[in-house]
Amino acid sequence: MYVIKYSTGDYDSYCICNIFVTNKKRTATRYVTKFKKKIKKWKKYYKKYNGFDDWMLEKHFKKFDRWYKVMQLNTCWWEEISKR
């Protein structure tokens, strides 16, 4: 069995989150690959907001929340586990 995980944060806010478990290695590998592509895509998109000074304006607040969450994502991976 394979558990798919991702990490977020850094230093004192670092967290590892379990997403799901599957019996198929192929499913795990495909999900991890897709997750990493999405992280890369969204980080590239939100990079244009680095240094954006008007984050606290109401019209940009939703963008800030999403930007922060995306920038906190680190990576995704799978680990093999066994049943007892």
C-alpha positions as CSV (number, residue, x, y, z in Angstrom):
1,M,0.0,0.0,0.0
2,Y,1.1,3.6,-0.7
3,V,0.3,6.7,1.3
4,I,0.4,10.0,-0.6
5,K,1.7,13.0,1.4
6,Y,2.6,16.6,1.0
7,S,4.4,19.1,3.1
8,T,3.7,22.7,3.8
9,G,5.4,25.5,5.8
10,D,8.9,25.8,7.0
11,Y,10.8,25.7,10.3
12,D,8.3,25.9,13.2
13,S,5.2,25.8,10.9
14,Y,6.4,22.7,8.9
15,C,3.6,20.1,8.6
16,I,3.3,16.8,6.7
17,C,-0.3,16.0,5.6
18,N,-1.6,12.6,4.4
19,I,-3.9,12.8,1.4
20,F,-5.0,9.3,0.7
21,V,-3.9,5.6,0.6
22,T,-4.0,3.4,-2.5
23,N,-3.0,-0.2,-3.4
24,K,-1.6,0.8,-6.8
25,K,1.9,2.3,-7.2
26,R,0.9,3.7,-10.5
27,T,-2.0,5.7,-9.0
28,A,0.3,7.0,-6.3
29,T,3.0,8.0,-8.9
30,R,0.5,9.7,-11.2
31,Y,-1.1,11.7,-8.4
32,V,2.3,12.9,-7.1
33,T,3.4,13.9,-10.6
34,K,0.1,15.8,-11.2
35,F,0.4,17.5,-7.7
36,K,3.9,18.7,-8.4
37,K,3.0,20.1,-11.8
38,K,0.1,22.0,-10.2
39,I,2.4,23.4,-7.5
40,K,4.9,24.5,-10.1
41,K,2.2,26.1,-12.2
42,W,0.6,28.0,-9.4
43,K,3.9,29.2,-7.9
44,K,4.9,30.6,-11.3
45,Y,1.6,32.4,-11.6
46,Y,1.6,33.9,-8.1
47,K,5.3,34.9,-8.3
48,K,4.1,38.1,-10.0
49,Y,2.5,39.1,-6.7
50,N,5.7,38.9,-4.7
51,G,6.3,42.4,-3.3
52,F,2.7,43.4,-4.0
53,D,2.1,46.3,-1.5
54,D,-1.7,46.5,-1.6
55,W,-2.4,43.0,-0.1
56,M,-4.6,44.4,2.6
57,L,-7.0,46.1,0.2
58,E,-10.3,44.3,0.3
59,K,-10.3,43.5,-3.5
60,H,-6.9,41.7,-3.1
61,F,-7.5,39.9,0.2
62,K,-8.6,36.7,-1.5
63,K,-5.6,36.7,-3.7
64,F,-3.3,37.1,-0.7
65,D,-4.9,34.2,1.1
66,R,-4.4,31.9,-2.0
67,W,-0.9,33.3,-2.6
68,Y,0.1,32.5,1.0
69,K,-1.3,28.9,0.8
70,V,0.4,28.2,-2.5
71,M,3.8,29.6,-1.4
72,Q,3.7,27.5,1.7
73,L,3.4,24.2,-0.3
74,N,6.7,22.4,-0.6
75,T,6.4,19.0,-2.3
76,C,4.4,15.8,-2.6
77,W,5.6,12.2,-2.4
78,W,4.4,8.7,-1.7
79,E,5.6,6.2,0.9
80,E,5.2,2.5,0.9
81,I,3.4,1.1,4.0
82,S,2.3,-2.4,5.0
83,K,-0.7,-3.7,6.8
84,R,-0.4,-5.4,10.1
